[in-house]
Amino acid sequence: MYGEHFFIVDIAVCRLSNSYDIIPVMVSERLLDVKSDYRGCILQACGQFRSYNRHEETKNRLVLSVFAREVSFLENDNEDQNPNHIFLDGYVCKRPVYRKTPLGREIADVLLAVNRPYGKSDYIPCICWGRNARFADQFEVGAHIQLWGRIQSREYQKKIGEDEYEKRIAYEVSVSKMEFIEEEEA
């Protein structure tokens, strides 16, 4: 892009449950020496969670990654230095889908459009649990909300043929707190 090269780096971020999320981070060659091997290093990245549609055969596929504005390396694995936090301010662009899991847990899927400069928007899938799921179920399309959470990854099996499956990874924001923003009338 404009003579600048960007690279995708997968970063493993530990969860409180001792499992981990794999988060794709897009990094400019200006921020990182791309010829070095950073495996095992502790990288801190700050930026924006972005989306774009990648055309695959007859469908578009939403691709998500963190667009890094700043990166730094940390000396030790201190949990205070290694958070997975995200804040989003956007608009509900599809009716939230509320349901219960087979074990009775409440869950809601919310697709949030987050505007950025130059008329672009990112479409971020978010997942809410319990009380947040019930709250999200009340949102109308176009509702302005703010939310806090973490980026999570999960593997799933996509059926691609009668007896054929493909392993894929989905990325979404697991919501810990959300607020409805009242729009002021002009």
C-alpha positions as CSV (number, residue, x, y, z in Angstrom):
1,M,0.0,0.0,0.0
2,Y,1.6,3.3,-1.2
3,G,5.0,1.5,-1.4
4,E,4.7,0.2,2.2
5,H,4.5,-3.6,2.8
6,F,2.3,-5.1,5.5
7,F,2.5,-8.5,7.0
8,I,0.2,-10.7,9.1
9,V,1.6,-12.0,12.4
10,D,-0.4,-14.4,14.5
11,I,-0.1,-13.6,18.2
12,A,-1.1,-16.1,20.9
13,V,-2.8,-14.4,23.9
14,C,-3.5,-16.4,27.1
15,R,-7.0,-16.5,28.5
16,L,-7.8,-16.7,32.2
17,S,-8.8,-20.3,31.6
18,N,-5.2,-21.1,30.5
19,S,-6.3,-21.7,26.9
20,Y,-5.3,-19.0,24.4
21,D,-6.6,-17.0,21.5
22,I,-4.7,-16.7,18.2
23,I,-5.1,-13.1,17.0
24,P,-4.0,-12.0,13.5
25,V,-2.1,-8.7,13.6
26,M,-1.3,-6.7,10.4
27,V,2.1,-4.9,10.9
28,S,3.8,-2.5,8.7
29,E,7.5,-3.1,7.7
30,R,8.2,0.3,9.3
31,L,7.2,-1.0,12.7
32,L,9.1,-4.3,12.6
33,D,12.2,-5.8,11.0
34,V,10.4,-8.4,8.9
35,K,13.5,-10.5,8.3
36,S,13.9,-11.3,12.0
37,D,12.5,-14.3,13.8
38,Y,10.3,-13.3,16.7
39,R,8.9,-16.6,17.7
40,G,8.7,-16.9,21.5
41,C,9.0,-13.1,22.0
42,I,6.4,-11.1,23.9
43,L,4.9,-8.5,21.5
44,Q,2.5,-5.8,22.5
45,A,0.4,-4.4,19.7
46,C,-2.0,-1.5,19.9
47,G,-4.3,-0.5,17.0
48,Q,-7.7,-1.0,15.4
49,F,-9.7,-4.2,14.8
50,R,-10.5,-4.1,11.1
51,S,-12.5,-6.1,8.6
52,Y,-12.6,-6.6,4.9
53,N,-14.5,-8.9,2.5
54,R,-12.4,-11.4,0.7
55,H,-14.1,-12.9,-2.4
56,E,-13.9,-16.7,-2.4
57,E,-15.5,-18.5,-5.4
58,T,-19.1,-17.4,-5.1
59,K,-19.1,-15.9,-1.6
60,N,-17.6,-13.0,0.3
61,R,-15.8,-13.9,3.5
62,L,-15.3,-11.4,6.3
63,V,-11.7,-11.3,7.3
64,L,-10.7,-9.7,10.6
65,S,-7.3,-8.6,12.0
66,V,-5.8,-6.0,14.3
67,F,-4.2,-3.2,12.3
68,A,-1.2,-2.3,14.4
69,R,-0.4,1.4,14.9
70,E,2.3,0.7,17.6
71,V,4.3,-2.4,18.5
72,S,6.8,-3.0,21.2
73,F,8.5,-6.0,22.8
74,L,8.2,-6.7,26.5
75,E,11.0,-8.2,28.6
76,N,8.9,-10.6,30.8
77,D,5.5,-12.2,30.7
78,N,3.7,-9.9,33.3
79,E,-0.1,-10.2,33.0
80,D,-0.5,-6.5,33.5
81,Q,1.6,-5.9,30.4
82,N,-0.2,-8.6,28.3
83,P,-3.9,-7.7,28.2
84,N,-6.4,-8.5,25.5
85,H,-8.7,-5.5,25.7
86,I,-10.9,-3.9,23.1
87,F,-13.2,-0.9,23.1
88,L,-15.7,-0.4,20.2
89,D,-18.0,2.5,19.5
90,G,-20.4,1.7,16.7
91,Y,-23.9,0.9,15.3
92,V,-25.9,-2.4,15.3
93,C,-26.1,-3.3,11.6
94,K,-28.1,-6.6,11.9
95,R,-30.8,-7.6,14.3
96,P,-29.1,-9.3,17.2
97,V,-29.6,-13.1,17.4
98,Y,-30.5,-14.3,20.9
99,R,-30.6,-17.9,21.8
100,K,-29.8,-20.4,24.6
101,T,-27.1,-23.0,24.5
102,P,-28.0,-26.7,25.1
103,L,-26.8,-26.1,28.7
104,G,-29.2,-23.2,29.1
105,R,-26.7,-20.3,28.9
106,E,-28.0,-17.2,27.2
107,I,-26.1,-15.9,24.2
108,A,-26.6,-13.2,21.6
109,D,-24.7,-12.4,18.4
110,V,-24.3,-8.7,17.5
111,L,-22.8,-7.4,14.3
112,L,-21.4,-3.9,15.0
113,A,-20.4,-1.4,12.3
114,V,-17.6,0.8,13.5
115,N,-16.9,3.9,11.4
116,R,-13.5,5.1,10.5
117,P,-12.2,8.0,8.4
118,Y,-12.8,8.4,4.6
119,G,-16.2,6.8,4.7
120,K,-15.0,3.3,5.6
121,S,-16.6,1.0,8.2
122,D,-15.5,-2.2,9.9
123,Y,-18.0,-4.9,10.6
124,I,-17.2,-6.6,13.9
125,P,-19.0,-9.8,15.1
126,C,-19.5,-9.7,18.9
127,I,-20.8,-12.3,21.3
128,C,-22.7,-11.5,24.5
129,W,-23.5,-13.8,27.4
130,G,-26.0,-13.8,30.2
131,R,-27.3,-10.3,31.2
132,N,-25.4,-8.7,28.3
133,A,-27.2,-11.2,25.9
134,R,-30.6,-10.2,27.3
135,F,-29.7,-6.5,26.9
136,A,-28.4,-6.9,23.3
137,D,-31.6,-8.7,22.4
138,Q,-33.4,-5.3,22.8
139,F,-31.2,-3.4,20.3
140,E,-32.7,-2.3,17.0
141,V,-30.8,-2.0,13.8
142,G,-29.0,1.4,13.9
143,A,-28.7,1.5,17.7
144,H,-25.5,3.3,18.8
145,I,-23.6,1.3,21.4
146,Q,-20.3,1.2,23.0
147,L,-18.7,-2.1,24.3
148,W,-15.7,-3.4,26.0
149,G,-14.3,-6.9,25.8
150,R,-11.6,-9.1,24.3
151,I,-10.8,-10.5,20.9
152,Q,-11.3,-14.2,20.8
153,S,-10.7,-17.0,18.3
154,R,-12.4,-20.3,18.1
155,E,-12.0,-23.3,15.7
156,Y,-15.0,-24.8,14.0
157,Q,-15.7,-27.4,11.2
158,K,-17.2,-26.0,8.0
159,K,-19.0,-28.5,5.9
160,I,-17.7,-28.2,2.3
161,G,-19.0,-31.4,0.8
162,E,-21.3,-34.3,1.6
163,D,-18.7,-36.0,3.8
164,E,-16.0,-33.3,3.7
165,Y,-15.2,-30.7,6.4
166,E,-12.7,-27.9,6.6
167,K,-11.2,-26.6,9.9
168,R,-11.6,-22.8,10.1
169,I,-11.0,-20.1,12.7
170,A,-13.6,-17.5,13.6
171,Y,-12.8,-14.2,15.3
172,E,-15.2,-12.2,17.4
173,V,-15.3,-9.8,20.3
174,S,-16.4,-11.4,23.6
175,V,-18.3,-8.6,25.3
176,S,-17.8,-7.9,29.0
177,K,-19.6,-4.6,29.3
178,M,-21.9,-2.6,26.9
179,E,-23.8,0.7,26.9
180,F,-26.6,2.0,24.7
181,I,-25.8,5.6,23.6
182,E,-28.8,7.9,23.4
183,E,-28.6,10.0,20.2
184,E,-29.2,13.7,20.6
185,E,-31.9,15.1,18.4
186,A,-30.9,17.9,16.1
